[in-house]
């Protein structure tokens, strides 16, 4: 689904209807799972062209995504990798995306928008995103699109601890004894485990080491 242009069709004369249909696919954790919802429901319809028409989905692009998926399945089979569905545990999908796109991680900025963790670039949630207006503290994004601002395209909410697990050479848990009073005041409990220690989740990027390092320091 990421290898094709946006599958959502939004004709000028029916923008409101198209937006309402798109909203039904929205996953609260972001756009990647929203795209997965579209593909799964298209599959459930028997890969139906009328289903695409009814839901303002571009059938031609869905078929192209289906071709890409079949290529990936063929590669998996060739190398005898087992294909296992996540079922309803979509957290596994988000963790996998975090492992692949940890360099595209961003954190909500107290003033406005987000800042990328490694470069510190100001970025913003695209209004078309399923995450737009949602209070996600940490996200990963697929690409950046520059218009009036740099907008994150295809965004998913993540837990900060996943970054440490996925890229221990780029991120680490920050030493809390060095935190300023302002930084300590910014602490937020992780949603998935409210009973964890207060400092367990806090991250810090490793200092840059040469041109290929993991980015600037942050806390």
C-alpha positions as CSV (number, residue, x, y, z in Angstrom):
1,X,0.0,0.0,0.0
2,X,3.0,2.3,0.6
3,X,4.4,1.6,-2.9
4,X,1.5,3.2,-4.7
5,X,0.0,6.7,-4.6
6,X,-2.8,7.4,-2.2
7,X,-5.7,5.0,-2.8
8,X,-8.3,7.4,-1.5
9,X,-10.3,9.2,-4.3
10,X,-11.7,12.7,-3.4
11,X,-13.7,14.2,-6.2
12,X,-14.4,17.9,-5.9
13,X,-18.1,17.6,-6.1
14,X,-18.2,14.8,-3.4
15,X,-15.5,15.7,-1.0
16,X,-17.6,15.4,2.1
17,X,-19.0,12.0,1.1
18,X,-15.5,10.8,0.3
19,X,-14.1,12.1,3.6
20,X,-16.9,10.3,5.5
21,X,-16.1,7.0,3.8
22,X,-12.4,7.4,4.5
23,X,-13.0,8.1,8.2
24,X,-14.6,4.7,8.5
25,X,-11.3,3.1,7.8
26,X,-9.3,5.3,10.3
27,X,-7.4,3.4,13.0
28,X,-6.8,5.4,16.1
29,X,-3.1,4.4,16.0
30,X,-2.5,5.9,12.6
31,X,-2.3,5.8,8.8
32,X,-0.4,2.5,8.3
33,X,-3.1,0.5,10.1
34,X,-5.7,2.6,8.2
35,X,-4.2,1.4,5.0
36,X,-4.2,-2.1,6.3
37,X,-7.9,-1.8,7.1
38,X,-8.6,-0.7,3.5
39,X,-6.7,-3.7,2.1
40,X,-8.3,-6.2,4.4
41,X,-11.8,-5.0,3.8
42,X,-11.1,-4.9,0.0
43,X,-10.0,-8.5,0.4
44,X,-13.1,-9.4,2.3
45,X,-15.2,-8.0,-0.5
46,X,-13.6,-10.4,-2.9
47,X,-11.3,-7.7,-4.3
48,X,-14.5,-6.1,-5.7
49,X,-14.4,-3.1,-8.1
50,X,-17.9,-2.0,-7.0
51,X,-16.7,-2.0,-3.4
52,X,-13.9,0.4,-4.4
53,X,-16.4,2.7,-6.2
54,X,-18.7,2.8,-3.2
55,X,-15.9,3.6,-0.8
56,X,-14.1,6.2,-3.0
57,X,-11.1,3.9,-3.3
58,X,-9.0,3.7,-6.6
59,X,-9.3,0.1,-7.8
60,X,-6.4,0.4,-10.2
61,X,-4.0,1.3,-7.4
62,X,-5.4,-1.4,-5.1
63,X,-4.6,-4.0,-7.8
64,X,-1.1,-2.6,-8.1
65,X,-0.7,-2.9,-4.3
66,X,-2.0,-6.5,-4.6
67,X,0.7,-7.2,-7.2
68,X,3.4,-5.9,-4.9
69,X,2.1,-8.0,-2.0
70,X,2.3,-11.1,-4.2
71,X,5.9,-10.3,-5.1
72,X,6.7,-10.1,-1.4
73,X,4.9,-13.4,-0.7
74,X,6.9,-15.0,-3.5
75,X,10.2,-13.7,-1.9
76,X,9.1,-15.1,1.5
77,X,8.3,-18.5,0.0
78,X,11.5,-18.6,-2.0
79,X,13.6,-18.2,1.2
80,X,11.2,-20.4,3.2
81,X,10.2,-17.7,5.6
82,X,7.0,-18.4,7.5
83,X,4.1,-16.0,6.8
84,X,2.2,-15.3,10.0
85,X,-0.7,-12.9,10.5
86,X,-0.7,-10.6,13.5
87,X,-4.4,-11.2,13.8
88,X,-5.9,-8.5,16.0
89,X,-2.6,-7.7,17.7
90,X,-1.8,-4.7,15.5
91,X,0.8,-3.5,18.1
92,X,3.2,-6.0,16.4
93,X,2.7,-4.1,13.2
94,X,3.5,-0.8,14.9
95,X,6.6,-2.3,16.5
96,X,7.8,-3.6,13.2
97,X,7.3,-0.2,11.6
98,X,9.2,1.4,14.4
99,X,12.1,-1.0,13.8
100,X,12.2,-0.1,10.1
101,X,11.6,3.7,10.4
102,X,13.2,4.6,13.7
103,X,15.2,7.3,11.9
104,X,11.8,8.9,11.0
105,X,10.7,9.2,14.6
106,X,9.3,12.5,15.9
107,X,8.1,13.9,19.2
108,X,5.3,16.3,19.9
109,X,6.6,19.8,20.4
110,X,5.2,21.8,23.4
111,X,4.6,24.9,21.2
112,X,3.3,23.4,17.9
113,X,3.7,20.4,15.7
114,X,6.4,17.8,16.1
115,X,10.2,17.7,16.0
116,X,12.2,14.8,14.5
117,X,14.2,13.1,17.2
118,X,17.5,12.7,15.3
119,X,17.7,15.9,13.3
120,X,15.4,18.1,15.4
121,X,13.5,19.3,12.3
122,X,10.1,20.9,12.8
123,X,7.4,18.8,11.1
124,X,3.7,18.8,11.2
125,X,0.8,16.3,11.0
126,X,-0.9,16.4,7.6
127,X,-4.6,17.3,7.8
128,X,-5.5,14.2,5.9
129,X,-3.9,11.9,8.4
130,X,-5.9,9.6,10.7
131,X,-3.7,11.0,13.4
132,X,-4.6,14.7,12.8
133,X,-5.7,16.3,16.0
134,X,-4.9,13.2,18.1
135,X,-2.7,13.5,21.2
136,X,0.1,11.1,20.1
137,X,3.4,12.0,21.9
138,X,5.7,9.9,19.7
139,X,5.2,8.9,16.1
140,X,7.0,7.5,13.1
141,X,6.3,8.7,9.5
142,X,6.8,7.2,6.1
143,X,7.9,10.4,4.2
144,X,8.0,14.1,4.5
145,X,6.1,16.4,2.0
146,X,7.2,20.0,1.7
147,X,4.4,22.5,0.9
148,X,4.0,25.6,3.2
149,X,5.5,23.4,6.0
150,X,7.1,20.0,6.2
151,X,4.3,17.6,6.6
152,X,4.6,14.0,7.8
153,X,2.9,11.6,5.4
154,X,1.6,8.2,6.6
155,X,2.1,8.4,10.3
156,X,1.8,5.9,13.2
157,X,1.8,6.4,17.0
158,X,4.6,4.5,18.8
159,X,5.8,4.0,22.3
160,X,9.3,5.5,23.0
161,X,10.6,2.3,24.6
162,X,10.3,0.6,21.2
163,X,12.9,3.0,19.8
164,X,15.5,1.8,22.4
165,X,14.7,-1.8,21.6
166,X,14.8,-1.2,17.8
167,X,17.9,1.0,17.7
168,X,20.0,0.8,20.8
169,X,22.9,2.5,19.0
170,X,20.7,5.5,18.2
171,X,18.6,5.8,21.4
172,X,19.1,5.1,25.1
173,X,17.2,5.7,28.3
174,X,18.3,9.1,29.6
175,X,20.1,9.4,33.0
176,X,17.4,11.1,35.2
177,X,20.0,12.6,37.6
178,X,21.1,15.0,34.8
179,X,17.7,16.2,33.8
180,X,16.9,19.9,34.3
181,X,13.8,20.9,36.3
182,X,12.0,21.8,33.1
183,X,12.7,18.4,31.6
184,X,11.6,16.6,34.8
185,X,8.3,18.6,34.6
186,X,7.7,17.3,31.1
187,X,7.4,13.6,32.1
188,X,4.5,11.7,30.8
189,X,3.6,8.1,31.8
190,X,3.5,5.5,29.0
191,X,-0.1,4.7,28.2
192,X,0.4,1.0,27.8
193,X,1.9,0.5,31.3
194,X,0.8,3.1,33.8
195,X,2.5,1.2,36.7
196,X,6.1,1.3,35.2
197,X,8.7,3.3,37.0
198,X,8.5,7.0,36.3
199,X,11.9,7.2,34.6
200,X,11.8,3.9,32.8
201,X,10.5,5.3,29.5
202,X,12.6,8.4,29.2
203,X,14.8,8.5,26.0
204,X,17.9,10.2,24.8
205,X,19.5,10.2,21.4
206,X,23.2,9.1,21.4
207,X,25.7,11.8,20.5
208,X,26.6,12.0,16.8
209,X,29.7,10.0,16.0
210,X,31.0,11.1,12.6
211,X,28.7,11.5,9.7
212,X,26.9,8.2,10.2
213,X,26.0,8.7,13.8
214,X,22.7,8.6,15.4
215,X,21.9,12.3,15.7
216,X,22.0,15.1,18.2
217,X,21.4,14.7,21.9
218,X,17.9,15.2,23.3
219,X,16.2,14.4,26.5
